[in-house]
Amino acid sequence: MRRFESLEEFGALIGQTVASSDWITVTQERIDEFARATGDHQWIHVDPVRAAAGPFGATIAHGFLTLSLLPVMAESAIEFANVRMGVNYGLNKVRFPAPVPVGSRLRGHFKLTTFEPLEGGAQITMEVTMEREGSAKPVCVAESLSRRYV
């Protein structure tokens, strides 16, 4: 966890990787819960027997499940003092270059790309690269926008 005492301190790091998250293990239970929540019950995600004979040899996480881990990754990576609220403002670009087989451990690396002061806070754009332990290719690369208010 990297702590920043002010938004200005954070904003001075444009172009730098500012933090990395803790590792998160993607379990079959998490995949199944995501399938129930979204209605996406494709066999490649929820049928371990069928998926074992499929292209990845096991079930894989939904791409949107992988993306949905971004907030918990950010929470374990970055802390702001004196910020009363943060909100998700959206995404500019998302790609899933590699699959996430069940049992994978993932973590996110956060690179600050833009920092725009706003009245009472700032809009922050970060390139988030999610890595899978033992894989050369990232599993998700996303440009994430958030707003932080003091």
N, C-alpha and C positions, 0 to 999 in steps of 0.2 A: 504494500500500500504506500502510495506516495501522497503526502499531504502538502497542500498549497495554502499559504496564509492569506492570499488575496487572489482575485481574478487577474489583476495586473501582473502578478508574479507568474501565473500560469500563461497569460497571453504573451509574455516575453519569449516563450519557447516555440514559436512558430517554426515549422520545418523539422522539429525534433520528435523522436519517440519519447513520450513523457512517462509512460508506465506500462507495466504488464500485469495481467490479472493472475489470480490463483488458477490452478487446474480444476476443471470440472469433468467428472466422468459421466458419459452418456450411457445410461442404463436402458434395458428394455422396458422397465417400468416407466421411465420418463418418456420414451418413444410412444408407448401405449397411451399414456395420459394425454400426450399432445394429440394423438389420433382421435381420442374421444372428444377432446375440446374443440377440434377443428372439423371433425367429420371425414378426415383423410385417412381411410383405412386400407390404402394400397398394400398389397401383400409384401412388397419389398421392405416395408416398415414393420408390419405387425404379425407376419407369419414366419416364425423362425425356421420351421421345417421346409417350407417352400423356398424361402430366401437362401437356405443353405445350399440349394441346388442352383441358385441364381448367379448372376454375374459377379457378385461381391462375396459370395460364400457365407453370408450372414445378413441379418437385417441391417438396414442403414437408417440413420436419422433423417427426418424430413429436412429439406433445406431451410424451410421457415422455422423449424425447431432450432436449428443451428443459429439462425439469425436472432431468435428470441432470447438466446443466452447473452446477448450483448449487454442488457442492463445489469445482470448479476456480475458479469465480468467487469464492467465499469465500476460497479460498487466496490469490488475487491481491489481495484487498481488505483483509484483516484479519490482523494478526499479534499473537500474545500472547507476551510474555516470561514466563518462569517458569510456563508451563502445560505439563504433561507429556503430556497426552492430551486429545483431543476426540472425542466420539462423536455420531453422528446419533441423535437421540431420536425423530424422527418429524415429521409434518406435521399441522397442524390444518385447513388449507384450501388448495386449489390451483385456480387458474383459468387458462385459456389464451384470453385475449380476442382475440388476433390470430394469424394464421399466421406461420410462419418459412420464407419461400422460400429455396431453396438459394442460397448465396452471401451470405446475410444476415450482418451483424455484430451481435453481441449483447453487452450488458454488464448487470451486476446492481447494483442500489442496495440497501443494507442498512440498514433502520431498526430500531433496538432497541425492542421493545415491552414486554418484561418481562425481569426479571433476578431470579432466585430463588436465594439462597445455599443450597448443599447442604454436607453434611459433605465437606470436601476439595475443594470447587469450587463450581460454580454451574450452574443450568439457565437457558439463554438462549433467548428467543423473538424471532425477527426476521421482520419483513415484508420479503420480497425482491421487488423489482419488476424484472423483466428487460425492458429496452428493446431495440428493433431500431432501428439507425441509420436515420434518415430517416422513421420512423413515429411518428405521434402516439399510437397505442395501444400499451400494453405487450403483450408476447407471453406473459408468464407473471407471475402474482402469487401468491406462496405464503407461508404462515406456517410458518416452519421452526423446529423446536426442536432444540437441541443441548445437550450437557453438556460442560463443560470442567473438568478436574481439575488441581490444582496439586501 
